[in-house]
Amino acid sequence: MNTLQKIVYTGIPTLLATLALTMSGCSNDWTTPESLPINQPTIQTQNPELYAEYLEALRQYKKEPHTMVYGWYDNSEATPYSRAHHMTVLPDSMDVVCLQYPALIRGWQMAEMETVREEKGTRVIYDIDFDRFKAVYKSKQESATEEAPYETTFQDFLLDSLQYALSLNQKYHMDGICVRYMGKSKIHLQPDELARYNNEEALFFGIVSDWARRNSSMHVAFLGNPQNVSDKTFFDRCQMVLASALTARSKDDFTFTLHMAGTEGVPSDKVGIVASGTYDSDTHKEKGYFANGTLAGRGLAEWAPYDYNGQRVQAVGIQNIGPDYYSPSRVYDICRTLIEKTNPHK
């Protein structure tokens, strides 16, 4: 049993929380209750040498072949008021954290990115989403008026948007990007629509593929429908090709998504599946839930460890992991279960 397993199984506490002590004087106008600092000894302070060994084993584990685990993280909170806003609280064994709002990164978040990268070997990347670019462009067109027309072509808008988005990698010292593209079947497209579609797709993947070529040390992941990408040589530059199952309503949807992704040109040794997490604003429980009311993330953890027609996923992920912090049984319970189920200790 290696050091990492010893720490997991021997019951060494990762946090020994003590009771908060408070002191108050006599109840009169001249005294005010004063809280004493809470002493929370951790393994770092109690046994720094063992903790250093644990971190080294953790970093080594992430360099070895295993089922990679991704988590999409909402980094839009400017001032943290909960531990859920801190990347340093994410499960140690999570391989890649993908920030959803890279333009909103603050100084304290950059410091935490450096901590999880250097100490735990966690890579921090961010979304570059073709469909989001399309939506923003459409919004600009719809808000245009005769007095204030918006005459920029989508190709020019996409070029400028991509250049800015890719520049954030160096600006914030990130570890790579996640290229998101759903695409669609081209069978029923009219000739002019097909030509426009192909030109937009070629421009998008041409730019990100060139960036990936020039930044070969960066982690590049794809998320979407890989079967809809025309030039599948782009996947040669990707560490993982993650098929989107964000709308899955049963485990069978994961199997179908995996089957659809297994088209010619998509490397089977890179294919993963991403399910949706929950959203506080989703009162009807349509995101992150199966039709029977169970959590899609938990279903993915149960589904992922097995072969399906000879194919096994190489990575798993959860979109929007923030709410999972508040799991009643343990912090980030679904994320931790996903890690444990897909990478059982030998």
DOZA-908896 format. One record per residue (C-alpha): residue in three letters; x, y, z. Coordinates in nm, 3 decimals, m for minus. Example, Ala and Ser with C-alpha at 12.3 -4.5 7.8 and 13.67 -1.06 7.14 Angstrom:
// residues 2
R   guvo        px        py        pz
R    ALA     1.230    m0.450     0.780
R    SER     1.367    m0.106     0.714
***
This chain:
// residues 346
R   guvo        px        py        pz
R    MET     0.000     0.000     0.000
R    ASN     0.151     0.332    m0.109
R    THR     0.160     0.660     0.083
R    LEU    m0.152     0.795    m0.084
R    GLN    m0.350     0.485     0.005
R    LYS    m0.217     0.487     0.361
R    ILE    m0.347     0.835     0.420
R    VAL    m0.684     0.744     0.273
R    TYR    m0.729     0.422     0.465
R    THR    m0.543     0.449     0.795
R    GLY    m0.774     0.713     0.932
R    ILE    m0.520     0.994     0.964
R    PRO    m0.743     1.300     1.004
R    THR    m0.723     1.567     0.737
R    LEU    m0.894     1.813     0.964
R    LEU    m0.913     1.791     1.344
R    ALA    m1.163     2.062     1.421
R    THR    m1.177     2.170     1.782
R    LEU    m1.472     2.324     1.955
R    ALA    m1.505     2.697     1.929
R    LEU    m1.450     2.855     2.267
R    THR    m1.612     3.176     2.360
R    MET    m1.551     3.390     2.667
R    SER    m1.786     3.647     2.803
R    GLY    m1.756     3.874     3.104
R    CYS    m2.025     3.992     3.339
R    SER    m2.343     4.094     3.172
R    ASN    m2.324     4.470     3.206
R    ASP    m2.276     4.778     2.992
R    TRP    m1.896     4.771     3.027
R    THR    m1.819     4.419     2.901
R    THR    m1.863     4.258     2.558
R    PRO    m1.841     3.885     2.479
R    GLU    m1.519     3.810     2.292
R    SER    m1.460     3.501     2.075
R    LEU    m1.130     3.322     2.105
R    PRO    m0.964     3.204     1.782
R    ILE    m1.064     2.855     1.669
R    ASN    m0.773     2.615     1.669
R    GLN    m0.799     2.377     1.372
R    PRO    m0.490     2.157     1.362
R    THR    m0.447     1.974     1.033
R    ILE    m0.220     1.703     0.904
R    GLN    m0.006     1.980     0.751
R    THR     0.077     2.116     1.096
R    GLN     0.068     1.790     1.292
R    ASN     0.279     1.583     1.053
R    PRO     0.422     1.799     0.773
R    GLU     0.659     1.526     0.654
R    LEU     0.375     1.278     0.602
R    TYR     0.168     1.545     0.429
R    ALA     0.459     1.623     0.196
R    GLU     0.479     1.251     0.109
R    TYR     0.105     1.250     0.043
R    LEU     0.130     1.546    m0.195
R    GLU     0.419     1.384    m0.381
R    ALA     0.219     1.061    m0.417
R    LEU    m0.082     1.262    m0.534
R    ARG     0.117     1.442    m0.802
R    GLN     0.269     1.114    m0.918
R    TYR    m0.077     0.952    m0.932
R    LYS    m0.197     1.224    m1.170
R    LYS     0.095     1.159    m1.404
R    GLU     0.014     0.788    m1.433
R    PRO    m0.260     0.634    m1.653
R    HIS    m0.601     0.653    m1.485
R    THR    m0.955     0.769    m1.554
R    MET    m0.929     1.146    m1.548
R    VAL    m1.188     1.352    m1.361
R    TYR    m1.292     1.702    m1.470
R    GLY    m1.501     1.955    m1.285
R    TRP    m1.651     2.278    m1.420
R    TYR    m1.629     2.551    m1.160
R    ASP    m1.817     2.882    m1.141
R    ASN    m1.548     3.139    m1.060
R    SER    m1.770     3.447    m1.093
R    GLU    m1.780     3.532    m0.721
R    ALA    m1.570     3.845    m0.671
R    THR    m1.551     3.827    m0.291
R    PRO    m1.566     3.479    m0.137
R    TYR    m1.800     3.440     0.158
R    SER    m1.810     3.059     0.166
R    ARG    m1.549     2.784     0.149
R    ALA    m1.739     2.665    m0.158
R    HIS    m1.587     2.961    m0.347
R    HIS    m1.232     2.838    m0.296
R    MET    m1.053     2.607    m0.541
R    THR    m0.829     2.487    m0.258
R    VAL    m1.129     2.301    m0.109
R    LEU    m1.194     2.094    m0.423
R    PRO    m1.118     1.721    m0.396
R    ASP    m0.744     1.664    m0.409
R    SER    m0.769     1.387    m0.668
R    MET    m0.960     1.595    m0.922
R    ASP    m0.738     1.613    m1.228
R    VAL    m0.866     1.919    m1.412
R    VAL    m1.071     2.218    m1.301
R    CYS    m1.233     2.416    m1.580
R    LEU    m1.325     2.777    m1.503
R    GLN    m1.647     2.893    m1.662
R    TYR    m1.568     3.268    m1.660
R    PRO    m1.198     3.320    m1.737
R    ALA    m1.235     3.696    m1.791
R    LEU    m1.349     3.733    m1.428
R    ILE    m1.043     3.580    m1.260
R    ARG    m0.925     3.778    m0.955
R    GLY    m0.592     3.794    m0.778
R    TRP    m0.696     3.565    m0.491
R    GLN    m0.816     3.307    m0.744
R    MET    m0.483     3.318    m0.926
R    ALA    m0.308     3.250    m0.596
R    GLU    m0.532     2.948    m0.534
R    MET    m0.475     2.824    m0.888
R    GLU    m0.102     2.830    m0.820
R    THR    m0.151     2.641    m0.494
R    VAL    m0.356     2.354    m0.637
R    ARG    m0.125     2.333    m0.938
R    GLU     0.203     2.324    m0.746
R    GLU     0.092     2.122    m0.444
R    LYS    m0.164     1.881    m0.591
R    GLY    m0.082     1.869    m0.961
R    THR    m0.431     1.991    m1.050
R    ARG    m0.455     2.160    m1.388
R    VAL    m0.673     2.468    m1.425
R    ILE    m0.815     2.539    m1.770
R    TYR    m1.108     2.742    m1.902
R    ASP    m1.393     2.725    m2.152
R    ILE    m1.377     2.856    m2.506
R    ASP    m1.733     2.802    m2.628
R    PHE    m1.834     2.842    m2.993
R    ASP    m2.205     2.846    m2.910
R    ARG    m2.152     3.119    m2.652
R    PHE    m1.980     3.331    m2.917
R    LYS    m2.277     3.274    m3.148
R    ALA    m2.523     3.375    m2.876
R    VAL    m2.335     3.696    m2.795
R    TYR    m2.315     3.787    m3.163
R    LYS    m2.687     3.726    m3.210
R    SER    m2.764     3.944    m2.908
R    LYS    m2.558     4.228    m3.056
R    GLN    m2.744     4.198    m3.384
R    GLU    m3.084     4.199    m3.216
R    SER    m3.002     4.505    m3.006
R    ALA    m2.881     4.705    m3.308
R    THR    m3.087     4.998    m3.436
R    GLU    m3.081     5.222    m3.742
R    GLU    m2.908     5.486    m3.530
R    ALA    m2.660     5.234    m3.390
R    PRO    m2.622     4.953    m3.643
R    TYR    m2.404     4.650    m3.580
R    GLU    m2.239     4.568    m3.911
R    THR    m1.956     4.338    m3.799
R    THR    m1.965     3.997    m3.968
R    PHE    m1.971     3.689    m3.751
R    GLN    m1.635     3.581    m3.893
R    ASP    m1.473     3.906    m3.779
R    PHE    m1.649     3.888    m3.444
R    LEU    m1.538     3.528    m3.396
R    LEU    m1.178     3.612    m3.489
R    ASP    m1.161     3.898    m3.237
R    SER    m1.338     3.695    m2.967
R    LEU    m1.107     3.398    m3.009
R    GLN    m0.793     3.611    m3.002
R    TYR    m0.908     3.770    m2.676
R    ALA    m1.016     3.438    m2.522
R    LEU    m0.689     3.268    m2.606
R    SER    m0.488     3.561    m2.469
R    LEU    m0.634     3.491    m2.124
R    ASN    m0.431     3.171    m2.098
R    GLN    m0.104     3.361    m2.072
R    LYS    m0.249     3.657    m1.885
R    TYR    m0.373     3.442    m1.596
R    HIS    m0.109     3.166    m1.618
R    MET    m0.360     2.894    m1.700
R    ASP    m0.283     2.534    m1.790
R    GLY    m0.486     2.511    m2.107
R    ILE    m0.831     2.535    m2.261
R    CYS    m1.152     2.340    m2.309
R    VAL    m1.287     2.383    m2.662
R    ARG    m1.666     2.352    m2.659
R    TYR    m1.855     2.278    m2.979
R    MET    m2.189     2.102    m3.018
R    GLY    m2.236     2.142    m3.393
R    LYS    m2.518     1.972    m3.582
R    SER    m2.589     1.726    m3.858
R    LYS    m2.532     1.872    m4.202
R    ILE    m2.765     1.641    m4.391
R    HIS    m3.058     1.879    m4.418
R    LEU    m2.868     2.207    m4.458
R    GLN    m2.931     2.411    m4.772
R    PRO    m2.624     2.486    m4.988
R    ASP    m2.582     2.848    m4.872
R    GLU    m2.639     2.751    m4.509
R    LEU    m2.396     2.459    m4.542
R    ALA    m2.128     2.686    m4.689
R    ARG    m2.166     2.937    m4.405
R    TYR    m2.167     2.659    m4.145
R    ASN    m1.850     2.502    m4.288
R    ASN    m1.670     2.837    m4.305
R    GLU    m1.752     2.923    m3.943
R    GLU    m1.649     2.579    m3.819
R    ALA    m1.325     2.586    m4.019
R    LEU    m1.236     2.930    m3.884
R    PHE    m1.306     2.830    m3.524
R    PHE    m1.111     2.504    m3.529
R    GLY    m0.838     2.646    m3.749
R    ILE    m0.756     2.912    m3.490
R    VAL    m0.774     2.690    m3.181
R    SER    m0.583     2.410    m3.355
R    ASP    m0.305     2.650    m3.450
R    TRP    m0.293     2.777    m3.091
R    ALA    m0.274     2.419    m2.961
R    ARG     0.009     2.343    m3.202
R    ARG     0.207     2.644    m3.085
R    ASN     0.135     2.570    m2.718
R    SER     0.198     2.198    m2.705
R    SER     0.261     2.200    m2.329
R    MET    m0.094     2.319    m2.262
R    HIS    m0.380     2.084    m2.172
R    VAL    m0.642     2.092    m2.449
R    ALA    m0.977     1.922    m2.397
R    PHE    m1.279     1.907    m2.624
R    LEU    m1.637     1.908    m2.496
R    GLY    m1.940     1.865    m2.716
R    ASN    m2.044     1.634    m2.999
R    PRO    m1.719     1.507    m3.155
R    GLN    m1.914     1.329    m3.429
R    ASN    m2.022     1.670    m3.562
R    VAL    m1.668     1.803    m3.608
R    SER    m1.566     1.788    m3.974
R    ASP    m1.188     1.797    m3.933
R    LYS    m1.126     1.532    m3.673
R    THR    m0.751     1.577    m3.692
R    PHE    m0.810     1.845    m3.428
R    PHE    m0.856     1.566    m3.175
R    ASP    m0.493     1.467    m3.227
R    ARG    m0.403     1.783    m3.035
R    CYS    m0.647     1.707    m2.751
R    GLN    m0.565     1.525    m2.429
R    MET    m0.930     1.427    m2.391
R    VAL    m1.237     1.426    m2.616
R    LEU    m1.532     1.470    m2.381
R    ALA    m1.873     1.385    m2.522
R    SER    m2.152     1.598    m2.381
R    ALA    m2.425     1.414    m2.190
R    LEU    m2.545     1.731    m2.015
R    THR    m2.908     1.652    m2.097
R    ALA    m2.892     1.284    m1.997
R    ARG    m3.210     1.160    m1.830
R    SER    m3.093     0.803    m1.768
R    LYS    m2.781     0.586    m1.775
R    ASP    m2.887     0.467    m2.120
R    ASP    m2.827     0.822    m2.243
R    PHE    m2.463     0.788    m2.137
R    THR    m2.434     0.467    m2.340
R    PHE    m2.595     0.633    m2.642
R    THR    m2.366     0.936    m2.613
R    LEU    m2.060     0.711    m2.595
R    HIS    m2.182     0.519    m2.900
R    MET    m2.242     0.836    m3.103
R    ALA    m1.898     0.970    m3.011
R    GLY    m1.732     0.651    m3.131
R    THR    m1.736     0.755    m3.493
R    GLU    m1.444     0.722    m3.734
R    GLY    m1.168     0.970    m3.663
R    VAL    m1.248     1.010    m3.292
R    PRO    m0.970     0.838    m3.090
R    SER    m1.136     0.586    m2.858
R    ASP    m0.848     0.609    m2.610
R    LYS    m0.936     0.973    m2.540
R    VAL    m1.316     0.964    m2.513
R    GLY    m1.488     1.069    m2.191
R    ILE    m1.839     1.161    m2.078
R    VAL    m1.954     1.477    m1.901
R    ALA    m2.281     1.499    m1.707
R    SER    m2.455     1.803    m1.566
R    GLY    m2.441     1.910    m1.205
R    THR    m2.735     2.077    m1.038
R    TYR    m2.825     2.445    m1.040
R    ASP    m2.985     2.640    m0.756
R    SER    m3.196     2.835    m1.006
R    ASP    m3.337     2.513    m1.157
R    THR    m3.652     2.481    m0.945
R    HIS    m3.799     2.216    m1.175
R    LYS    m3.490     1.994    m1.140
R    GLU    m3.435     1.961    m1.513
R    LYS    m3.056     2.001    m1.502
R    GLY    m2.841     1.738    m1.335
R    TYR    m3.128     1.499    m1.269
R    PHE    m3.247     1.179    m1.432
R    ALA    m3.614     1.137    m1.520
R    ASN    m3.662     0.931    m1.204
R    GLY    m3.529     1.215    m0.986
R    THR    m3.186     1.072    m0.909
R    LEU    m2.873     1.281    m0.962
R    ALA    m2.706     1.249    m1.302
R    GLY    m2.361     1.280    m1.143
R    ARG    m2.429     0.985    m0.916
R    GLY    m2.560     0.790    m1.213
R    LEU    m2.240     0.865    m1.404
R    ALA    m2.033     0.733    m1.113
R    GLU    m2.228     0.406    m1.125
R    TRP    m2.217     0.379    m1.505
R    ALA    m1.859     0.483    m1.588
R    PRO    m1.646     0.194    m1.448
R    TYR    m1.773    m0.063    m1.702
R    ASP    m1.715    m0.157    m2.066
R    TYR    m1.984    m0.087    m2.323
R    ASN    m1.945    m0.287    m2.642
R    GLY    m1.574    m0.307    m2.576
R    GLN    m1.533     0.061    m2.503
R    ARG    m1.459     0.219    m2.166
R    VAL    m1.456     0.591    m2.096
R    GLN    m1.114     0.742    m2.032
R    ALA    m1.245     1.046    m1.847
R    VAL    m1.554     1.170    m1.667
R    GLY    m1.668     1.515    m1.568
R    ILE    m1.939     1.717    m1.397
R    GLN    m2.059     2.052    m1.524
R    ASN    m2.115     2.306    m1.243
R    ILE    m1.975     2.131    m0.936
R    GLY    m2.038     2.422    m0.695
R    PRO    m2.366     2.295    m0.544
R    ASP    m2.202     1.959    m0.474
R    TYR    m1.997     2.130    m0.203
R    TYR    m2.310     2.134     0.012
R    SER    m2.378     1.759    m0.006
R    PRO    m2.523     1.651     0.330
R    SER    m2.297     1.346     0.373
R    ARG    m1.958     1.504     0.294
R    VAL    m1.814     1.800     0.105
R    TYR    m1.824     1.738    m0.274
R    ASP    m1.974     1.395    m0.224
R    ILE    m2.066     1.334    m0.589
R    CYS    m1.724     1.445    m0.715
R    ARG    m1.551     1.226    m0.460
R    THR    m1.774     0.930    m0.544
R    LEU    m1.695     0.977    m0.914
R    ILE    m1.322     0.972    m0.836
R    GLU    m1.350     0.665    m0.613
R    LYS    m1.569     0.462    m0.849
R    THR    m1.365     0.528    m1.161
R    ASN    m1.027     0.494    m0.991
R    PRO    m1.068     0.231    m0.719
R    HIS    m0.757     0.176    m0.506
R    LYS    m0.589    m0.147    m0.598
***
